[in-house]
Amino acid sequence: MRKIWLIGVCLLAMAGAIALAGCEGNTTTVSGLSTQQQGIMVTGEGDVMATPDIFNLSAGVQSEEPTVEQAQTKAAEAMNNVIDVLKSKGVDDNDIQTQNFSISQVTRWDQTKQEPVITGYQVSNSVVAKIRDIDKAGEIIDAVAVAGGDLIRINSMGFSIDDPSDDYDMAREEAMADASAKAQQLARLANVTLGKPTFISEQVQYTPPIIYRDFSSAVPAPEAAQTSIEPGELEITASVQIIYAIVP
């Protein structure tokens, strides 16, 4: 009986080994790997320096008076003067856009009543002007500052490009060439054959330099020296992330 039992165990072990061998021979799936892990992933960078052709000016007025009517009247008069000056300097109506308008209470803390007390009202109004003649930017800033008087607020200034599509195209070409060179080097170092791209992701951007100047505390006299504005250049960058297949 003991011999028969041992023979049975051996036969079962052999059958299991044969079954496992058959399964192992048919198993070709690699689990747990994402698409990125099955190829060569690289990031390419490209940048182009471009000359801006637009000067963006954000200017506003702010008035504070005992009543809403008084504050709004003064703010409206000052803003009308600012807009008139912008138009007289050649800024088109379509390039002037209201950015913000607000009316808020001005309060102080009453120690006796232990509560805030309204002392007046503040009206703020601002516009964004797109100045296409950059050479006149300094002149326009000074004229706007005088037109707004003590209520003027120059919020921000910056340069931009009206149509940067050609510059983006050049930056993309540089980014793609950079990515391709990196992928080829990695494939050579790894001793594998580089295939076609299976995934491409792109990011493009440019960050215009922002210039700040505050005219809220002092308004330059008409005979003061003109504000100097230098456009310089803008850097347009493109970044691409590409996954290349590895050819078996």
Kinemage of the C-alpha trace (Angstrom):
@kinemage 1
@onewidth
@group {chain A} dominant
@subgroup {mainchain}
@vectorlist {calphas} color= white
{ca met a 1} P 0.000 0.000 0.000
{ca arg a 2} L 2.819 2.427 0.853
{ca lys a 3} L 4.419 1.882 -2.601
{ca ile a 4} L 1.128 2.503 -4.374
{ca trp a 5} L 0.629 5.763 -2.399
{ca leu a 6} L 4.134 7.041 -3.276
{ca ile a 7} L 3.608 6.269 -6.957
{ca gly a 8} L 0.325 8.256 -6.886
{ca val a 9} L 2.042 11.286 -5.346
{ca cys a 10} L 4.782 11.223 -7.971
{ca leu a 11} L 2.271 11.032 -10.791
{ca leu a 12} L 0.377 14.052 -9.401
{ca ala a 13} L 3.614 16.054 -9.064
{ca met a 14} L 4.588 15.277 -12.638
{ca ala a 15} L 1.140 16.314 -13.919
{ca gly a 16} L 1.388 19.625 -12.029
{ca ala a 17} L 4.849 20.312 -13.428
{ca ile a 18} L 3.638 19.669 -16.968
{ca ala a 19} L 0.653 22.008 -16.458
{ca leu a 20} L 2.872 24.791 -15.085
{ca ala a 21} L 5.324 24.400 -17.939
{ca gly a 22} L 2.491 24.738 -20.428
{ca cys a 23} L 1.191 27.925 -18.757
{ca glu a 24} L 4.652 29.490 -18.547
{ca gly a 25} L 5.230 28.957 -22.224
{ca asn a 26} L 2.051 30.934 -23.137
{ca thr a 27} L 2.608 33.861 -20.725
{ca thr a 28} L 3.796 37.030 -22.574
{ca thr a 29} L 1.906 39.838 -20.762
{ca val a 30} L 3.921 42.355 -18.702
{ca ser a 31} L 1.663 43.813 -16.048
{ca gly a 32} L 2.077 46.960 -13.970
{ca leu a 33} L 3.788 49.008 -16.713
{ca ser a 34} L 2.277 52.242 -18.015
{ca thr a 35} L 2.682 53.526 -21.560
{ca gln a 36} L 5.489 55.846 -20.395
{ca gln a 37} L 7.445 52.881 -18.987
{ca gln a 38} L 7.290 51.016 -22.295
{ca gly a 39} L 9.201 53.595 -24.319
{ca ile a 40} L 11.635 56.500 -24.085
{ca met a 41} L 10.158 59.676 -22.605
{ca val a 42} L 11.950 62.995 -23.140
{ca thr a 43} L 11.238 66.701 -22.733
{ca gly a 44} L 12.316 69.192 -25.392
{ca glu a 45} L 12.718 72.942 -24.874
{ca gly a 46} L 12.704 75.778 -27.399
{ca asp a 47} L 12.800 79.545 -26.939
{ca val a 48} L 12.601 82.560 -29.231
{ca met a 49} L 13.283 86.205 -28.453
{ca ala a 50} L 10.663 88.503 -29.990
{ca thr a 51} L 10.192 92.271 -30.094
{ca pro a 52} L 6.874 93.423 -28.562
{ca asp a 53} L 4.556 95.636 -30.590
{ca ile a 54} L 1.881 96.384 -27.961
{ca phe a 55} L 2.119 98.397 -24.746
{ca asn a 56} L -0.652 97.611 -22.240
{ca leu a 57} L -1.516 100.293 -19.691
{ca ser a 58} L -3.848 99.782 -16.751
{ca ala a 59} L -4.882 103.151 -15.312
{ca gly a 60} L -7.633 104.154 -12.907
{ca val a 61} L -8.995 106.845 -10.654
{ca gln a 62} L -10.038 106.681 -7.022
{ca ser a 63} L -12.054 109.251 -5.137
{ca glu a 64} L -13.208 109.428 -1.523
{ca glu a 65} L -15.982 111.790 -0.408
{ca pro a 66} L -18.651 112.020 2.327
{ca thr a 67} L -21.411 110.872 -0.065
{ca val a 68} L -21.635 108.396 -2.913
{ca glu a 69} L -22.826 111.092 -5.306
{ca gln a 70} L -19.867 113.338 -4.589
{ca ala a 71} L -17.354 110.504 -4.883
{ca gln a 72} L -18.884 109.184 -8.089
{ca thr a 73} L -19.026 112.638 -9.685
{ca lys a 74} L -15.339 113.322 -9.041
{ca ala a 75} L -14.307 109.859 -10.227
{ca ala a 76} L -16.388 110.194 -13.400
{ca glu a 77} L -14.872 113.574 -14.225
{ca ala a 78} L -11.325 112.297 -13.725
{ca met a 79} L -11.924 109.113 -15.742
{ca asn a 80} L -13.523 111.066 -18.596
{ca asn a 81} L -10.394 113.222 -18.714
{ca val a 82} L -8.202 110.111 -18.815
{ca ile a 83} L -10.189 108.520 -21.642
{ca asp a 84} L -10.227 111.794 -23.614
{ca val a 85} L -6.448 111.999 -23.351
{ca leu a 86} L -6.009 108.397 -24.467
{ca lys a 87} L -8.146 109.004 -27.536
{ca ser a 88} L -6.409 112.305 -28.330
{ca lys a 89} L -3.077 110.438 -28.306
{ca gly a 90} L -4.286 108.020 -30.956
{ca val a 91} L -5.578 105.107 -28.872
{ca asp a 92} L -8.535 103.538 -30.673
{ca asp a 93} L -11.913 103.200 -28.943
{ca asn a 94} L -11.765 99.416 -29.377
{ca asp a 95} L -8.433 99.342 -27.512
{ca ile a 96} L -9.868 100.947 -24.357
{ca gln a 97} L -11.771 98.637 -22.012
{ca thr a 98} L -13.194 99.161 -18.526
{ca gln a 99} L -11.423 96.808 -16.147
{ca asn a 100} L -13.053 97.562 -12.826
{ca phe a 101} L -15.668 99.792 -11.201
{ca ser a 102} L -16.530 99.688 -7.519
{ca ile a 103} L -18.198 101.710 -4.767
{ca ser a 104} L -17.326 100.900 -1.170
{ca gln a 105} L -17.887 102.354 2.280
{ca val a 106} L -15.095 104.006 4.214
{ca thr a 107} L -15.347 103.295 7.943
{ca arg a 108} L -13.527 103.944 11.185
{ca trp a 109} L -13.816 102.146 14.502
{ca asp a 110} L -15.817 104.045 17.131
{ca gln a 111} L -14.292 103.284 20.526
{ca thr a 112} L -17.335 104.594 22.373
{ca lys a 113} L -19.928 102.592 20.444
{ca gln a 114} L -17.538 99.689 19.838
{ca glu a 115} L -18.666 99.403 16.239
{ca pro a 116} L -17.599 100.645 12.788
{ca val a 117} L -18.914 104.052 11.734
{ca ile a 118} L -19.248 105.127 8.079
{ca thr a 119} L -17.163 108.213 7.355
{ca gly a 120} L -17.519 108.339 3.578
{ca tyr a 121} L -17.542 106.453 0.305
{ca gln a 122} L -14.834 105.445 -2.109
{ca val a 123} L -15.335 105.060 -5.864
{ca ser a 124} L -12.753 103.308 -8.018
{ca asn a 125} L -12.766 103.055 -11.793
{ca ser a 126} L -10.013 101.658 -14.030
{ca val a 127} L -9.452 100.944 -17.705
{ca val a 128} L -6.965 98.960 -19.758
{ca ala a 129} L -5.579 100.671 -22.843
{ca lys a 130} L -3.767 98.866 -25.643
{ca ile a 131} L -1.189 101.274 -27.055
{ca arg a 132} L -0.022 100.164 -30.488
{ca asp a 133} L 2.480 102.961 -31.015
{ca ile a 134} L 5.074 101.954 -28.426
{ca asp a 135} L 7.174 105.032 -29.128
{ca lys a 136} L 4.381 107.157 -27.622
{ca ala a 137} L 4.016 105.048 -24.455
{ca gly a 138} L 5.986 107.389 -22.180
{ca glu a 139} L 4.199 110.439 -23.534
{ca ile a 140} L 0.787 108.832 -22.996
{ca ile a 141} L 1.616 107.785 -19.428
{ca asp a 142} L 2.573 111.338 -18.505
{ca ala a 143} L -0.534 112.765 -20.179
{ca val a 144} L -2.793 110.282 -18.380
{ca ala a 145} L -1.165 111.114 -15.032
{ca val a 146} L -1.849 114.821 -15.527
{ca ala a 147} L -5.411 114.219 -16.786
{ca gly a 148} L -6.343 112.159 -13.728
{ca gly a 149} L -4.870 114.643 -11.267
{ca asp a 150} L -4.691 113.632 -7.634
{ca leu a 151} L -7.147 110.792 -8.264
{ca ile a 152} L -4.991 108.938 -10.807
{ca arg a 153} L -3.737 105.413 -10.193
{ca ile a 154} L -1.338 103.739 -12.613
{ca asn a 155} L -1.948 100.101 -11.742
{ca ser a 156} L 0.401 98.281 -14.095
{ca met a 157} L 2.136 98.359 -17.454
{ca gly a 158} L 3.437 95.604 -19.696
{ca phe a 159} L 4.405 94.626 -23.210
{ca ser a 160} L 2.881 91.987 -25.453
{ca ile a 161} L 2.826 90.787 -29.055
{ca asp a 162} L -0.318 91.259 -31.092
{ca asp a 163} L 0.156 88.076 -33.152
{ca pro a 164} L 2.828 85.731 -31.750
{ca ser a 165} L 1.854 82.708 -33.880
{ca asp a 166} L 5.038 82.777 -36.024
{ca asp a 167} L 7.202 83.004 -32.890
{ca tyr a 168} L 5.342 80.059 -31.351
{ca asp a 169} L 5.984 78.023 -34.516
{ca met a 170} L 9.730 78.670 -34.283
{ca ala a 171} L 9.803 77.777 -30.583
{ca arg a 172} L 7.932 74.517 -31.279
{ca glu a 173} L 10.406 73.544 -33.995
{ca glu a 174} L 13.302 74.075 -31.600
{ca ala a 175} L 11.556 72.084 -28.865
{ca met a 176} L 10.825 69.144 -31.181
{ca ala a 177} L 14.427 69.081 -32.447
{ca asp a 178} L 15.705 69.168 -28.879
{ca ala a 179} L 13.450 66.278 -27.856
{ca ser a 180} L 14.479 64.202 -30.889
{ca ala a 181} L 18.183 64.693 -30.169
{ca lys a 182} L 17.746 63.636 -26.544
{ca ala a 183} L 15.729 60.534 -27.498
{ca gln a 184} L 18.322 59.440 -30.081
{ca gln a 185} L 21.129 59.803 -27.557
{ca leu a 186} L 19.251 57.779 -24.941
{ca ala a 187} L 18.467 55.049 -27.466
{ca arg a 188} L 22.127 54.869 -28.481
{ca leu a 189} L 23.309 54.680 -24.880
{ca ala a 190} L 20.752 51.985 -24.096
{ca asn a 191} L 21.658 50.071 -27.291
{ca val a 192} L 18.058 49.988 -28.507
{ca thr a 193} L 16.352 51.069 -31.735
{ca leu a 194} L 14.252 54.223 -31.508
{ca gly a 195} L 10.744 54.026 -32.922
{ca lys a 196} L 8.091 56.635 -33.760
{ca pro a 197} L 6.506 58.988 -31.187
{ca thr a 198} L 3.472 57.478 -29.461
{ca phe a 199} L 2.587 60.500 -27.315
{ca ile a 200} L 3.212 64.268 -27.642
{ca ser a 201} L 2.239 66.973 -25.155
{ca glu a 202} L 2.971 70.676 -25.653
{ca gln a 203} L 3.140 73.833 -23.556
{ca val a 204} L 3.868 77.304 -24.942
{ca gln a 205} L 4.037 80.592 -23.117
{ca tyr a 206} L 5.640 83.964 -22.884
{ca thr a 207} L 5.856 86.158 -19.825
{ca pro a 208} L 5.809 89.870 -20.613
{ca pro a 209} L 7.852 91.997 -18.234
{ca ile a 210} L 5.561 94.063 -15.987
{ca ile a 211} L 6.564 97.617 -15.121
{ca tyr a 212} L 5.039 99.283 -12.086
{ca arg a 213} L 4.944 102.959 -11.321
{ca asp a 214} L 2.681 104.684 -8.795
{ca phe a 215} L 1.415 108.192 -9.484
{ca ser a 216} L -1.056 108.184 -6.585
{ca ser a 217} L 0.991 110.403 -4.270
{ca ala a 218} L 2.490 112.844 -6.753
{ca val a 219} L 1.471 114.022 -10.206
{ca pro a 220} L 4.249 115.240 -12.502
{ca ala a 221} L 3.963 118.772 -13.825
{ca pro a 222} L 3.533 119.158 -17.595
{ca glu a 223} L 7.089 120.463 -17.937
{ca ala a 224} L 8.575 117.391 -16.188
{ca ala a 225} L 10.841 115.052 -18.148
{ca gln a 226} L 9.015 112.442 -20.186
{ca thr a 227} L 8.745 108.965 -18.737
{ca ser a 228} L 11.138 106.622 -20.539
{ca ile a 229} L 9.725 103.271 -21.676
{ca glu a 230} L 11.976 100.624 -23.240
{ca pro a 231} L 10.262 97.587 -24.822
{ca gly a 232} L 13.268 95.264 -24.889
{ca glu a 233} L 12.431 91.698 -25.962
{ca leu a 234} L 10.030 88.991 -24.840
{ca glu a 235} L 11.042 85.360 -24.451
{ca ile a 236} L 8.586 82.913 -25.978
{ca thr a 237} L 9.143 79.354 -24.804
{ca ala a 238} L 7.785 76.006 -25.964
{ca ser a 239} L 8.057 72.728 -24.114
{ca val a 240} L 7.137 69.325 -25.517
{ca gln a 241} L 6.998 65.971 -23.785
{ca ile a 242} L 7.337 63.047 -26.190
{ca ile a 243} L 7.279 59.278 -25.711
{ca tyr a 244} L 9.112 57.309 -28.399
{ca ala a 245} L 8.468 53.627 -28.945
{ca ile a 246} L 11.341 51.145 -28.729
{ca val a 247} L 11.472 48.951 -31.813
{ca pro a 248} L 11.866 45.239 -30.914
